[in-house]
Amino acid sequence: MQVEPRVVFQGFDPRPEIEELVRDKIAKLEQFYDRITSCSVAVEKDTRKGHQGHQYKVTIHVDTPIGEVAVSGKPGDVNAHEDPRVAIRDSFDAARRQIEDLVRKAGGVHVKRHPERVHGTVARLFPDEGYGFIRMENGEEAYFHRDSMEGNGWDRIDLDARVTFTAMDGDKGLYAANVTVRD
């Protein structure tokens, strides 16, 4: 987070365990979405006369590069809470759902990167055993198996055939996945 989170308590003296709970919830939001730039939280105790018990209102404002999230749980709502811990939990759950929606609408900011396709030439081929080795342009070799071939590529593969594939790290070194014979 670029700006230190701001936590404010109104209408009551903050107890250490309540403040710690709020800070833990902020940290969990950051674990869920690590691009939060700022977060402010206000926990307010409704002290109006004429009410039995006290109700708590939690307001959360979160800024991110893709938009803002605002949550406000008002005393007197159907879901009003007399326990500040429950009000905090429910408000942070609502903030997380709003962040999920924001990410989804932004087109999935967390895009998984796919490995690049690599070019190479079949250096060694063992057709009876169903495997071979591809020499990449940098001189390294990658193992490949008949099952790594796209379509009916195994039937068309020869020594010195030019191929395109995805280089993957395996337990025994590089291996080729999604091997395609280039024409």
N, C-alpha and C positions, 0 to 999 in steps of 0.2 A: 504494500500500500504506500502510495506516495506521501499521503498526509496522515499523521498520527490520528487514530480513531478518537472521536469525541464522545464521551458518555456523560450525561447530565441526569441528575435525580431531582425531582420537584415534589414538594409536599411531604417529604420524609427524609430522614437521615439515611444515607446508603449504608447497608450492611456489607461487610467485606465479601461475604459469600454471594450476594446478589451482583455486586460489581464484577466479581470473578466470573460468574455465570455469563454475564453480558460479554465480557472480553473473550471467553471461550467460544461463544456463539459467533462473534465477529471473526475469530480465527478459523472456525469451520467454514464460514462463508468464503473466506480467502482460499482455503484448501479446495473448495468446490470450484471457484472461479478466481484465478490468480491475477486477473487484470483489474481488480477493484482499485480505484484511485483514492477514494475517500469514503468514510462512513461516519455518520453521526447517529447516536441513539439517545432518546429521552425516555426515561421511565418516570411516570407521573402518578401520584396517588391522589385520587379524587377525595377531597376533604369537605365537600359541600354538606351542609346540615340537612337533616331530614332523610338521610340514607341509612339503612341498616348495613353495617359493615363498610369497608372501604373497597373500592374497585380501582384497578390499575390500568393505566393506558400506556402503551409502548409505541413510540414513534421511531421509525427507522428511515434514514435517507442514505442511499448508496449511489455513488457516481462511478461509472465505468466508461471506457472509450466508446462503447456502443449505445449508451443511454443511461437514464437514471431510473432508480427504483425507489418508490416511496410506500411505506406501510404505516397505517395509523389505526390502532385499535382503540376505540373510544369507550369510555365508561358509559354504561347504560345500554350498550349493544347487547344483542341476544347472546353473544359469546363473551360477555364481560367476565373478568376474572377477579376474584378476591385474593388470589395468591399471585404475587409478582412473578414467581418462577414460571407459572403456567402462562401468564401473559407474555413473558419474554420468549418462551418456547414457541408459542403459536405465532407471534409476530415474526420471529426469525424463520419459521417454516414458510410463512407467506412471502418473506423477502426472497428466500431461495427459489420458490416457485416462480416468482416474477423474474429473477435472473435467468432461470431456465428458459422462460418464454422469450426473453430478450435475446439470448444466444441463438435460440431456434429461429427467430425472426431475422436475425442478422445473417443468416445463412450458415450457421455453424462455424463460429470463429475458431473453435478447436478442431481444425482439420488434420486428420492423420496423414502424414506424409508417406507416400509409397516409394519403395526403392526404385532407383533409375534403371532403365533398360540399358544393357551393355552389349556391344558387338564383339564377336570373336569368330574363331575358325576351329572346326573339329580337328584336334591334334592326334587323338588316339581313339579308336573305336573297337569295341568288343561286342559285335552284333549277337553272337550266340549267348553271351551272358547278359545282354540287355543294358549295357552302360558304356560310357566313354568319358573323354576329357576334352574340354574346350579351352583353347589358348586365347586369352584376352589380348587386346591391343597393347596392354602394359607388360605382357610377357607372363603374367600369372596364369595358372590353370585352375579350372573349376570342374568338379565332377558333375556328371549328369546321368540320369537314368531314363530308360524308355518311357516311364510314366511321367517324366518331366516335359515330354514333348507335347506341343499343341497339336490337336487334330490327328491326322495320320502322318505326322512328321517323321516318325521312326522309320516308316517305309521309304521315305525319300532321302534319308540322311546318308552321307558318304564322308569318307576321310577328306579333309580340306573344304568341307561345306561351310559356307558363311552362315552364321546364325546370330540371332538376337535373343537375349535372355535377361532374367533378373538374377543378379549375383547375391547370394545369401550366405551368411556366416553359419556354419554348422559345427558340430562337435569335432569333426575331423578335418576342418578347413572349409574352403569355399565350395559351394555347390550351386548349380544352375537350376532355376525354376522357370517354368513357362517358356521353354525353348521353342523358338520359331525359326524355320529354315528361311533364309533370305534368298530371293531370286536374283 
